[in-house]
Amino acid sequence: MMKIDILTLFPEMFAPLEHSIVGKAKEKGLLDIRYHNFREHAEKARHVDDEPYGGGQGMLLRAQPIFDTIEKIDAKQPRIILLDPAGRRFDQAFAEELAREEELIFICGHYEGYDERIKTLVTDEVSLGDFVLTGGELAAMTMVDATVRLIPEVIGKEASHQDDSFSSGLLEYPQYTRPYDFRGMTVPDVLMSGHHENIRKWRLYESLRKTYQRRPDLLENYAFSDEERAILDQIKEELQ
């Protein structure tokens, strides 16, 4: 079972996690997730923030409430994640890395930043992207959702997420379902052929083409097979 603890000033914001995939993981006994309002452990009249030494605008999150809250969590060797715009950018590879952990702790901040000493507690500083949110709650929810769905037995069939965009390093190929003809738009014939090898090649071609057109940056460090390199060269010629 994976154990997740989330430090937040707004536990009620995490209601969506009680539904869908994360909710089902809890029902199956694969996940234990708990929320800790660190204001409850704040000294100094329950204040969790204060003015920065040396002056400056805004308020900083104080170290004491965070330290005391984490010390009360029963965890042996947790991965402690600080949501910070200056941290490592979250991606599918990192979600897969977190999904192999047994204990995760997320620290959701607010205000203008953190007392630097809080960072002595953490193992990872992580950012959802190059933008600023009001607090860390939305980022934490996104990361938890992306991570929990990768836990074995949560989704059901492992292939359900192995073919996702970014799991292979490429964007996902187009997919279709019934009816075959919808308002004159038909399913590609190859998908109706039942020829598994031709379907595999079509999907690989479409995945590479979509990635090349929409996210060429993903191909910069991609480990191409000989087949994939030949297909990409073909795509480049066709699009010239």
Backbone torsions as a table, in degrees:
resi	resn	phi	psi	omega
1	MET	NA	135.5	174.0
2	MET	-86.8	139.4	178.8
3	LYS	-115.0	124.2	179.3
4	ILE	-122.7	128.2	174.1
5	ASP	-118.3	135.2	-177.0
6	ILE	-123.2	121.8	176.3
7	LEU	-91.6	121.1	-174.8
8	THR	-154.1	153.3	172.6
9	LEU	-86.5	-10.3	-175.4
10	PHE	-133.8	71.9	-179.5
11	PRO	-58.0	-29.1	-177.5
12	GLU	-66.2	-19.0	179.5
13	MET	-68.3	-17.6	-174.0
14	PHE	-91.4	11.2	179.4
15	ALA	-52.7	-39.1	179.8
16	PRO	-58.2	-26.6	-178.7
17	LEU	-70.5	-13.6	179.6
18	GLU	-80.0	-0.6	-177.3
19	HIS	-118.2	-179.9	173.7
20	SER	54.0	-140.3	-172.0
21	ILE	-62.4	-44.1	-178.1
22	VAL	-65.7	-41.9	177.4
23	GLY	-61.8	-40.7	178.9
24	LYS	-66.7	-35.9	178.1
25	ALA	-63.0	-38.6	177.0
26	LYS	-65.8	-43.2	-179.6
27	GLU	-62.3	-34.8	-179.7
28	LYS	-80.0	-4.3	-178.9
29	GLY	77.2	19.6	-179.8
30	LEU	-93.9	-9.6	-173.5
31	LEU	-146.9	136.3	171.7
32	ASP	-122.8	114.1	-177.4
33	ILE	-122.5	131.4	-176.5
34	ARG	-134.1	149.5	-177.0
35	TYR	-117.2	137.2	-176.4
36	HIS	-127.0	114.7	175.8
37	ASN	-80.9	103.8	-173.3
38	PHE	-72.1	-6.0	172.4
39	ARG	-64.6	-29.2	-179.7
40	GLU	-65.6	-18.8	-179.4
41	HIS	-108.8	10.9	-177.8
42	ALA	-82.9	131.8	171.3
43	GLU	-83.0	-172.1	176.2
44	LYS	55.5	61.1	175.4
45	ALA	58.0	36.3	175.9
46	ARG	64.4	20.2	177.2
47	HIS	-79.1	129.8	178.8
48	VAL	-103.4	-5.7	-178.2
49	ASP	-131.4	163.8	178.6
50	ASP	-160.9	168.6	-178.9
51	GLU	-73.0	146.1	-179.6
52	PRO	-74.1	141.7	172.5
53	TYR	-64.0	141.2	179.6
54	GLY	88.7	-2.6	178.7
55	GLY	85.3	172.9	-178.8
56	GLY	132.1	166.5	-178.0
57	GLN	-84.4	152.3	174.3
58	GLY	82.1	-179.7	-177.7
59	MET	-121.0	154.4	179.1
60	LEU	-113.0	147.5	175.4
61	LEU	-72.4	128.2	-177.4
62	ARG	-75.5	150.8	-177.9
63	ALA	-73.4	-38.3	-171.4
64	GLN	-55.7	-49.2	-179.2
65	PRO	-61.9	-34.5	-179.4
66	ILE	-70.8	-47.8	179.2
67	PHE	-58.4	-48.8	-176.1
68	ASP	-65.5	-36.1	179.5
69	THR	-67.6	-45.3	-179.6
70	ILE	-64.6	-36.2	179.5
71	GLU	-65.3	-22.2	179.1
72	LYS	-89.6	-6.0	178.6
73	ILE	-85.9	131.0	179.4
74	ASP	-81.4	92.7	-179.4
75	ALA	-141.3	141.7	-176.7
76	LYS	-90.9	-61.8	179.6
77	GLN	-134.7	69.2	-175.4
78	PRO	-76.4	151.6	166.9
79	ARG	-86.7	115.8	-175.1
80	ILE	-104.7	117.3	-171.4
81	ILE	-111.5	122.3	176.9
82	LEU	-99.6	121.0	177.9
83	LEU	-76.8	111.7	-172.8
84	ASP	-145.0	126.7	179.9
85	PRO	-57.2	-21.6	-178.9
86	ALA	-90.9	1.4	-175.8
87	GLY	-83.5	-176.8	176.4
88	ARG	-60.9	137.6	-179.4
89	ARG	-73.2	130.7	179.8
90	PHE	-71.1	136.3	176.9
91	ASP	-148.8	-179.3	-176.2
92	GLN	-62.7	-37.3	-179.8
93	ALA	-62.6	-38.3	179.5
94	PHE	-71.6	-36.1	175.8
95	ALA	-61.0	-42.4	178.2
96	GLU	-64.6	-35.6	177.6
97	GLU	-65.6	-45.3	-179.7
98	LEU	-66.9	-31.9	-178.3
99	ALA	-64.9	-16.4	178.5
100	ARG	-89.3	-5.3	-179.8
101	GLU	-84.7	157.8	177.1
102	GLU	-98.9	-27.5	-177.1
103	GLU	-134.7	123.7	177.3
104	LEU	-125.5	139.5	173.4
105	ILE	-126.8	126.6	177.3
106	PHE	-108.7	133.7	176.6
107	ILE	-110.6	114.9	-178.7
108	CYS	-99.6	117.8	-178.6
109	GLY	-98.6	172.2	174.3
110	HIS	-144.3	-174.5	178.2
111	TYR	68.6	-155.4	-173.5
112	GLU	-88.1	-9.7	-179.4
113	GLY	161.1	-163.3	-175.7
114	TYR	-118.9	150.9	163.1
115	ASP	-61.1	126.8	-173.7
116	GLU	-55.5	-26.5	-177.0
117	ARG	-68.7	-18.7	175.8
118	ILE	-61.0	-32.6	-175.1
119	LYS	-68.4	-13.3	175.9
120	THR	-71.1	-16.0	179.6
121	LEU	-84.3	-27.4	-164.0
122	VAL	-91.8	155.3	174.3
123	THR	-99.8	-24.2	-176.9
124	ASP	-143.9	134.0	168.1
125	GLU	-105.6	123.5	-169.4
126	VAL	-131.7	139.8	177.6
127	SER	-118.4	143.3	177.2
128	LEU	-77.4	-25.2	-179.5
129	GLY	171.1	-179.3	-176.3
130	ASP	-85.5	64.6	175.2
131	PHE	-156.7	167.1	-175.2
132	VAL	-114.8	128.5	175.4
133	LEU	-102.4	162.1	179.2
134	THR	-64.0	-35.5	179.2
135	GLY	-152.9	178.8	-175.8
136	GLY	-87.3	-1.7	-173.8
137	GLU	-63.1	-47.8	-178.4
138	LEU	-63.9	-38.1	178.0
139	ALA	-65.8	-42.8	179.8
140	ALA	-63.3	-42.1	178.7
141	MET	-60.7	-42.8	179.7
142	THR	-62.4	-45.4	-178.8
143	MET	-66.9	-40.0	178.5
144	VAL	-63.7	-44.8	179.9
145	ASP	-61.1	-46.5	-178.5
146	ALA	-64.8	-31.1	-178.0
147	THR	-81.7	-47.3	-173.8
148	VAL	-63.6	-34.9	-178.8
149	ARG	-66.4	-13.7	179.7
150	LEU	-92.4	-8.7	178.1
151	ILE	-65.4	131.2	179.3
152	PRO	-51.7	136.6	177.1
153	GLU	80.8	-5.3	179.2
154	VAL	-71.3	-51.3	-179.4
155	ILE	-82.2	-33.6	-177.8
156	GLY	120.8	-84.0	177.9
157	LYS	-90.2	124.0	-178.8
158	GLU	-59.6	-32.1	-179.3
159	ALA	-64.4	-18.4	-179.1
160	SER	-61.2	-34.4	179.0
161	HIS	-105.6	-15.0	178.1
162	GLN	-67.3	-27.3	179.7
163	ASP	-91.6	0.2	179.8
164	ASP	-60.3	155.5	170.5
165	SER	-56.1	140.5	177.6
166	PHE	81.0	-25.2	-179.9
167	SER	-63.2	-37.4	179.0
168	SER	-90.7	-9.0	-173.7
169	GLY	97.4	-6.2	179.6
170	LEU	-122.5	161.8	173.1
171	LEU	-73.3	152.0	-175.3
172	GLU	-73.0	144.6	177.8
173	TYR	-69.8	160.3	177.5
174	PRO	-64.2	147.5	178.2
175	GLN	-131.6	155.9	-176.4
176	TYR	-139.5	156.3	172.3
177	THR	-140.4	-176.6	-177.5
178	ARG	-64.0	147.6	3.8
179	PRO	-84.3	164.2	178.6
180	TYR	-63.3	-42.2	-179.3
181	ASP	-116.5	114.1	176.8
182	PHE	-121.7	108.6	-180.0
183	ARG	53.2	40.8	177.8
184	GLY	85.8	-5.7	178.5
185	MET	-97.2	117.8	-174.2
186	THR	-107.6	159.2	177.8
187	VAL	-74.5	138.3	177.2
188	PRO	-52.8	135.8	-175.2
189	ASP	-57.5	-34.4	-177.0
190	VAL	-60.0	-33.1	-179.4
191	LEU	-73.6	-16.1	178.9
192	MET	-96.5	-3.9	-171.6
193	SER	-77.3	-27.2	-175.2
194	GLY	78.0	3.4	179.7
195	HIS	-88.9	102.2	-170.9
196	HIS	-62.7	-38.0	-178.8
197	GLU	-69.5	-40.5	177.1
198	ASN	-65.9	-36.8	177.7
199	ILE	-65.3	-43.0	178.6
200	ARG	-59.4	-45.8	-179.4
201	LYS	-65.2	-39.6	178.8
202	TRP	-63.2	-44.3	-179.8
203	ARG	-64.2	-40.6	178.5
204	LEU	-64.6	-44.0	178.6
205	TYR	-59.4	-49.2	-177.5
206	GLU	-66.2	-36.1	178.2
207	SER	-65.5	-44.7	178.2
208	LEU	-65.9	-40.5	-179.5
209	ARG	-64.6	-45.0	179.5
210	LYS	-62.1	-42.5	-179.9
211	THR	-64.9	-42.9	180.0
212	TYR	-63.2	-38.0	-177.3
213	GLN	-80.3	-36.9	-172.2
214	ARG	-103.7	-36.1	-178.0
215	ARG	-136.6	62.4	-178.8
216	PRO	-59.0	-21.9	178.9
217	ASP	-62.0	-27.4	179.6
218	LEU	-68.7	-19.6	-177.4
219	LEU	-87.1	-11.7	-174.9
220	GLU	-61.3	-39.4	-179.0
221	ASN	-115.4	18.5	-178.0
222	TYR	-76.9	136.0	-180.0
223	ALA	-87.3	94.4	-177.1
224	PHE	-73.6	139.7	165.6
225	SER	-82.6	168.7	177.8
226	ASP	-60.5	-39.2	179.4
227	GLU	-64.2	-44.6	-178.7
228	GLU	-65.8	-39.8	179.0
229	ARG	-63.1	-40.8	179.8
230	ALA	-66.1	-40.6	178.9
231	ILE	-65.4	-42.2	180.0
232	LEU	-64.5	-40.3	177.3
233	ASP	-60.9	-39.9	177.7
234	GLN	-63.5	-42.4	179.4
235	ILE	-62.8	-42.9	-179.4
236	LYS	-62.6	-40.2	178.7
237	GLU	-65.3	-41.0	-178.7
238	GLU	-67.8	-29.9	-175.9
239	LEU	-92.7	-1.3	179.4
240	GLN	-69.0	NA	NA
